[in-house]
């Protein structure tokens, strides 16, 4: 498997073109649906956290997460039917493993900083999702990370400066932002 | 599956071919990167951790901070030297773009780690250390998306060691991280050098 510097350069040049094509593939395959699904879940979940009691808000999040998981699985299966290829499966698997590990790391971060209150836990989840978004930018397009940076900045502003309306801010700006990005990818990529 | 009328549209066959090519290229790039510098990064980071954590375990006061700063500077200089050497070997705009992208990612990850620390308001050095280790390992795993998880799986045992040390062996946490974390990285770096 040894390669010369010229071969390496050719390979790296091809990567960029392929990343662009993969981006198109993601848009046309329906992967943007994940953003819309989870955007709606954030919108409803954080609105619930803002206006409902802690217990009911917690149950609402649980129900929404289960619904999000089922819908994501449904979209994923439909996408898998659309493109049958071992390399697609492998790339998808790699992305899936990364998100699964990220979920574990977000949990570990919360465990290390325990005890944490509801807002802190929400922020760990938000930061975890945003780091995942950044990592996807490595794979696809760094242009797509701008909304992620804006959402992070808004989340931090909300957490530190506007704690009274933190959940509401995250519902509309975070959830709404994800829905908007999903629609943008669908129409522009 | 919807298709759009522009030059960047790809059919299912094209997409499959593209993704198959990505795998081959990723594999070749992985070997190029591994033979180029991964083992040195592991060994340098391992030495920094070994010396830094051992001094944190056994020394106290300003000397510990000085050792960490000194070791970090030495480690960074080694990284810069290595990067410059690799940059001379492969001159290509797309290589630069990929390297720049990875650099920006790490920079942003540092900011996210600082944000997480600001949220957690850690009460002791061990908590800060555990946070930093978790974020570094997340960064390594993200690099796996670019290269391959084969090149970064070592981040998982290091994370497991850090969490075991933090929760179960707090009294010897730094010693644990120095010998097993730092030593493990050095050993794995030497293994890559000898076997890949």
Interface residues (C-beta under 8 A of the other chain):
Chain A: X1 X2 X3 X5 X7 X8 X9 X11 X12 X13 X14 X15 X16 X18 X20 X21 X22 X24 X25 X28 X29 X30 X82 X83 X85 X86 X87 X88 X90 X91 X94 X95 X97 X98 X101 X102 X105 X108 X109 X111 X112 X113 X116 X120 X123 X124 X127 X130 X131 X134 X135 X136 X137 X138 X139 X142 X145 X149 X152 X156 X159 X160
Chain B: X1 X2 X3 X4 X8 X9 X10 X12 X14 X15 X16 X18 X19 X20 X21 X22 X23 X25 X27 X28 X29 X31 X32 X35 X89 X90 X91 X92 X93 X94 X95 X97 X98 X101 X102 X104 X105 X108 X109 X112 X115 X116 X118 X119 X120 X122 X127 X130 X131 X134 X137 X138 X141 X142 X143 X144 X145 X146 X149 X156 X159 X163 X166 X167
